[in-house]
């Protein structure tokens, strides 16, 4: 029996099934409210300690996920209702589960994919404490197992040994979840949105995370066909490595620039600068965590990446907070944050915070080939206001004798108003197409919503027509145009993007080889 789903991390896995939803050990109630309160406090402390230990061994993106969990556990607003329920006579496990389930239900009911995806993190937080309360030791999955169930906790992923293969098959889940991001970065096959019937399953399964599906109780013929597909996938990946250190070029000899997207300065540690043409997108949201970053913190982060890149360009995006990236003390709560005060709109509304980032960028610009782009631009006035702030801060730094440099200022093309009328933004130094949001807004379909996944496609004629129009305008006016969304690293989408006129793509570091291989197979 084969069941279809949504690919979240490409690859193939063949192995025994491991039930993520197995029953847990039961909690033993205490004698009174004081003991119950102490038990919950101790369990929260144990969970924080366990997460802190994982942080020490984690790299940048993983550490950020775990630190989010720790911050939530340390927040009295999360645990307060549970302690109040204990005071009313409930045992610690019941009180904690009820409090967390209420929060989880609120996230799951959101009309925003980001908040629905974060429900998995809350379930992880809930279960970490319940595990500590019951002193339950988590049973390890056998080597090469396919972990299946409703969803998977980030900590469960991090504690699993993936060195001998394996994969993840989820009834729920999201391509935007923390686990999906981790799976892609580590090459673990993952499929979400599977219509797997409830109840335990055993035996060997075949997980096809290239097309999106899982086969239970496969026949010998299905196993043989699956292994052939897996072998071809591995061959393609292996062959792609030969393109990694070479400049990207099509069959017709057309040169294509391939840059990389990064989220943390530490991301460059695992990238050979010779394999890419620079940084096409450096996100800065990582700096805006539990506290707003000061100028020096930002300056050091930007300088580190610029010095790594040398003469190659580094395009840093000003903070794209809001929408699916809430930041405490900065973003505002809205009924529809994707259409609200996010990106450049928020930065212009909070100029005190924006000016700090601008000064850090101006100072860092002397250390390399910096370009700065503004997210979520919708009107020419937004670009003009942002550029004016850069000019003001440059003059102020110069008056103080501080070394600085004004970098080229460009815009993200992700709001349809820009793609439809690019001539209104001819003052921008460059355009960078954000294919994720542009596709989402054009098609009115979230890419990680299984019900509308078939609609969210960058290769839809309407989306490609807009991309082609922006590329043509850029060629006509001499304005560089690149693309930094997920589509740039998708081998299936690359031919259409090149045919639309793009010659500059920015991809996740793990996609570099496959992207260059796909470019070499295009005849434009």
N, C-alpha and C positions, 0 to 999 in steps of 0.2 A: 504494500500500500504506500503510494507516494502522496505526500501532502505539500502543497505549495505555500511559499512565504516570501518575505522580502530579504534580499541579500543585505547584510550589514557589514560583513568583512569577507572578501572573496577567498575561495579555497575549497578544498575537499577533505572530508574526514570520514574514515570507516572505523567503527569501533563499538564497544559495548555501551549500552545506554546507562546513564546514571541519573537517578531521580533527584532533582533539586528540592522537591517539595516533600521529602520524607518527614514523618512526624518527629518532633523534638522531645527531649526528656521533659518530664513534668516538674514544676516548681513546688517545693515544699513550703507551705505557708508557715509564718512565724507566729509567736504567741500574742503579739499586740501591735498597735500602730507604730510605736517607737521602733520596734525591731524591724517592722516592714519598711519603714522609712530608711533605717540604717542599711537594710539589705539593698534597697534601690540605689542609695548613694554609693554603696560599695560596688555595685554592678556597673553603674555609670563610670566610676573611676577605673574599673578594670577594662571597660571597653575603650576608654580614652587612652589608657596605657598601651593597650594592644595596637591601637591605631598609630600612636606615636612611634612605636617600635617599627611599624611598617613604613612610616614617613622617613625614618633614618636611612632606609635601604632603597628609597624610591627616587626616581628622577623627577624632573620638573613638573610634567603634566600630572603624573600619578600623585606626587606630593600635594599638589593643589586639590585634587579630589579628596584625599584623606584629611587634609587640613579643613576642608569644608565640613566633613563629618565631625571632626573634633569641635569645630566652632559651634555646630548645631547642638552637640551634646553638652557643651558648656553654657548654652543659652538657657537661662531660667524660664524664658517664655515657652520653651518646649517641654521642660520637665515640671513646671509649676502645676499644671492641671493634674498630673499624676500624683504629686505629693498631696494635693488637695483631696483627691479621691481616697488616698490612703488614710488621711485624717478622718474621712467619713466612714471608714471601716473596711475598705477594699484591700485585698492582698496586693503586694507590690507588682506581681506579674500582670494581674488583671488591670490594675490602674495604669501601668505603663503601656500595655497593649492598647487600651481604650484611648488614651491620650494620643498616641502615635497614629492609630488607625483613623482618628478624626482628622489629623493633619494630612495624612496620606489621601484620604477621600477628597479633601479640598484641592490637592494638587491634581488628582486624577480627573476631577470635574472641570479643570481649567480648559478653556478653548485654545490655549497656547501649547504647542508641542513641547516647548522647552520645559514648562512646569509639569506636564504629564511625564516627561522623561525623568525629571528629578524625583518623582514619586519612588523610583527604584532606590534612590539614595536614602530616602526616609525609611523605606522598608529595611534597608541594610542597617541603619541606625537602630531601628526597633529591634531587629533580630540580634544585633550585637549585644544589647543589654539583656534581652531575654536569655540568650545563651550564657551570659555571665551569671544571671540569677539562678539558672538551673544547673550551672556548672556542667553544661553539656559540651562534650568534645565532638567537634564536627568530623564526620566520617570522610576520609579522603576518597576522591574518585580514583578508580584504577587507571593506570597509564593508558593514554590514548582514548579515553572515554569521551562519549558525546554527552555533555551535560544538558539535560532537557527539563523543562518545567514552565511555570508561568513567567518567571523572570529570574535574573541572577544578580546578586549583590556585587558591587565592585571589589569588596574585600575577598569575596569567594573567588573571584577571577584572579586576584593577585596572589592568593595562597595556593592556587592550583599549579602543578608542574606541567607546563605545556611542551616540555622538551621532547616528549615522545609522541607528539601529535595530539589529536582530539579536536573537539569543536563544541559549539553552543547552539542549541535549538530551543527557541522560546515561543510559547503561545502568545505572549504579549511582547514586551521589549520595544525598543526604538532604535533607529539608525542614528539618532542624535544623543543616545544615552552615553554616560561615562564609560560603561563597559564596551559599547560598540567602538568608541574611540580607542580604547585600550586594545581591543581585538585587532583593529586595523593596523595599529602601530607595531603589534607583535606578530602579525601574520596568523592569527587564530581564526579559522573559518567560523562564521556566525550567521544565522538566519533568524529573523524575527517575524512576528505576525503569522505564525503557523497555526492552522486550525487543528491542532493535536487534540484528540478526545481526552477528556479527563480520565484519571486512573493510572495505575502503575503500568509500565511497559518494561519488558526485558529483552535480552538478545542483542544481536548486532544490528546496527542501523547504518545507513549511508547518507551523509550530509553533503548536499551539493550547494555550496554557498557562492557559487559563481552565477548560477541562474536563480537560485532560491528554492530549496525544497529538501525534504527528507523522506527516505524510503525505509519503512519498517519491514522486518521479516523478508528481506530481499531474496529473490530467486537466484539461482546460479547465473542465469543470463543477465539479470539486472546488476549483479556484482561485477560481472565481466565488463559490461558497458560502462559502469561507473568507474572502474579502474582505468579503462582506456581514456575517459574524459579527464580523470585526475592526472594521468601520465602526460597527456597533451598540455594540460595547464602547467604542470611542473616544467615541461620542456620549454614552453613559451617564456616562463619566468627565467629559466636558465639561459636561454638564448638572448633574452633582453639584457643580461648583464654585459654582453659584449658591446652594447651601445652606450653604457653608462659613462665611460670616460671620453667619448667622442662627441663632437659638436652635433646637434640634432639637424638632420637634413632629410628632405623628402626624396622620393624616387627621382623626381625631376631636377634635383639639385637645389631646391629652394631651402635656404637657411631658416631655421625656426629657433628663436630664443626660448630656452626652458629654464625658468627660475624656480625657487622653492618657497613654500609658505612655512612660516614658523610661528609658534605661540609663546615660546620662552627663549631667553638668550641661551640657555643651556642646550637648546635643540641643535645649535650649530656644532656642538662638540662631536656629534656623530655623523657630520657631513663633510666630505672632502670637497673643499671649495672648487677644485678643478672639475668636478662633475656637473656643475650648474653654472648658469650665467648670472647669478646673483640672488638676492632675496626679493621676490615679487610681492610678498605680503608679510610684514611682521605685525602681528596683532599686539596691542598694548593692554588688553583687558586683564592680562595676568597680573599686572601691577596693582590693579584696583580691587583688592581683596577685602579683608576685614577692616583695614584702615586705608585712607586715601594716601597715595604715595607722595613724598616730598620731591622737590626738584632734583636733589642730589641722587636719590634712588633711581629716578628715571634716567637721568644723565648717564649714570654708570651702566645701566642696562643697554641703552642705545649705543653707547660708545663701544661696548664689548662686541656687539654684532658688527658694527662698522669696521672695527679694526680686523675682525676675522675676515671680512669680505675683501679688504684691500681696495683695489680700484674698481671692483665690481659694484653695481648699484644695489642699494638697500632701500626698499620702499617701506616706510613705516606708516601705518594707518593710525591716525589719532583715535582716541578711545571710542570704541563702538559700543558704549553701554546702552542699556535699555533693550526692549524687545525680548530676546531670549538670553540676555546677559544682565540680570539685575545686579546693582552694586550698592551695598548699604551706605547711606549718607550721601548718595549721588542721584541714583535713579528714583523715579516716583512710581507709586502704584497706580496702574491704569486698567481700565476694563479691556482695552485692546492694545497692549504695548507695542505690537509690531507695526501698528499704524499711529503710534503716539510719539512721545517725546524721547526719541532714541537717536543715537549717532550724533551727527553734527548739530541737530536741533537741540539736543541736551547740552552739548558743549557750549553752544551759544547762549543757552539759558543760564548756565552756570560758568560764567566767564572767569570767576575767581579760580576755579579748578582748571579750566582750560588754559589759562595764562601760565600756570605752573608747568604744564606739559609743553607748551610752546617754548618757554625759556630753555627747558631741558633739551628739546630738539635743536634749537638754534645753537646751543653750546656744543652739542654732540656732532653737528654737521661738519665741523672742522676736521674730524677724525676719519672721514671717508667720503664715499659717493652717495650722499643721502638724498632721498626723495620723500616727500610727505604727501599723503592723500587723505581726503576727508570722506568719511562714510555717510551714506544715506542723504547725499545731496539731492535736492528736488527742485530748487530754484536758483537762478544766477545770483540772487541777493545773498543766499547762504554762503556761496563761495566767496563773494566779495567781502562779506563781513569777516569770515575766517582769515582771508588773506590780509585784511587790514589789521587784524590783531597780531599777525606775525610781523608786519611792518612796524607796528607800535612797540612790540617787545624787542625787536632788533635794535631800534633806535635807543631804547632805554638801556639795553646792555652795552651798546657802543658808548653811550654817555658815561657809563661807569668804568669803561676800559676793559670790559669782559670780552674775551675772544669768542667770536660767534660767526655764523654764516647763514645767509638766507637760502634754503634749499628750494629746488623746483617744487611747486605746489600743484597737485592734481586732484582728481575726484574719482570716487567709485561710481560706476554706472550700474546701479541696481534698482533705482526707482524708474518705472516706465516713462515718467515725464522727461527724464534726461535722454533716454534712448530714442524717444520719439522726436525730440527737438535738440539734438546735440549742438546745433549752431548757436544756441543761447549760451553755451559754455565754452566758447572758443578762447576765452582768456586762460583757461586751465592749461597747465604745462603738459599734462598727460591724462589719459583716461585708463581706468582699470575696471573691467567688467566683472561684477560680482554675480556669477551665474546662479548661485543658490537663491539669493533673494529675487533677482530679476525673474527667474523662472517661476518662483513661488507667487510673485505679485502678478505676473502676466497670466498665469494659469489658475490663480486663486485656489491652489492645491498644495498642501504641505507635503514635502517629499518623504516624511517619515510616518505618514498616516496611511495605513494599509488600504483604507477604503477609497482613497483617491490617488494612490501611488501611480496608477497607470496614466493619470493626467499630468503629473509633475515630471516633465521630460524636457531637457534642454534641446533635444532634437526636434521638438514640435516646430512646425513651420513658422508659427507666430514668433517664437523666441529666436529662432535662427534668423528670421528676417530683421529683427531689431539688432541682433549682434552684427549682421552684415552691414546694416545701415551705419552703425557706429564706426565699424572698421573702415568703410568707404569714406566717411566724413574725415576720419583721422588721416587717411592717405591724402585726401584732397587738400587738407589744411596743414599738413605736416605735423600733426599732433600724434605722438606715440599712443598706441592702443594695445593693451594687454588684457588677459583674462586670468583671474586668480581664484575662481570658484572651483568646486569639486569636479566640474565637468572637464577642466583642463588636464586632470590626471586619469580620466576614464578612457581607456583605449577604444571603446565603442563610440565615444562622442568625438574623439579627436579628428577623424576625417571630416565630419560635418563642420567643425569649428575652423579647420584650415580652408575648407571650401568656402566658408563664409568670409574669408579674407584675413583671419587672424594669423599673426606670425610671432606672437609672443605669449607663452603660456606659463603659468606658475602653478606648481603642483606640490603635494605633500612629499617630503623627502623619500618616503618608502615607495613612491610612485614614479620616481625619476626614470629608472631603467625601462619600465614598461611603457611610459609615455614616449621616450625617445624611440623605442622599438616601433610603436604604433605610428609615429611620425614618418619613420623610414619606409613604411608600407603604403604611404599615401602618394598619389600620382600628381599632385598639384605642383 
